[in-house]
Amino acid sequence: MPNLEAALLDSDINAVGIALDYKNQHEVIQFVDELKLTMPILLGDKNTKKNYKISAFPTYYVINEQLQITARSMGYSSELGISLRADN
């Protein structure tokens, strides 16, 4: 997640994280605090995981202004990789 945070600096990319492997909001808050994340992080559930076909962490989706998924990636992505996907 820090690599995503870094990709957001000085860009017009908006990001929202969805935490899926956490039992409650308190665990998510601890995770956010430990990594010093500033982007919003939501608590998802098994339905979120199923609907977005998440099988590995992290999974990234790039969604355009028409709310269409334009790119998807599973696993670690570098700052550059995230920026390149977002520019497409």
Residue, then its C-alpha position, 0 to 999 in steps of 0.5 A: m500500500p505504501n507504493l500506491e500512496a507514493a503513486l498518488l502524490d502529485s497526481d490526479i489519481n484517486a484511490v480507495g483501498i478495501a481491506l478484506d482480510y480483517k475482522n473489524q474496523h479496529e483491525v483496519i484502523q491499526f493497519v492504516d496507522e501502522l502504514k501511515l496511509t492517508m487514502p480512505i480504506l474501507l472494510g470489505d467482506k466475503n461478498t466484496k471479495k467474490n464480486y470483484k474476483i479477488s484471489a490474491f493480495p493486493t489486487y488493483y483496479v483502475i476505473n475511469e470516469q465512466l466507472q468502467i474497469t480499464a485495468r486490473s492487476m494482482g500482486y505487488s505493483s511498483e509506483l511506476g507500474i501503478s502510474l502507468r496503468a492509471d494513465n491508460 
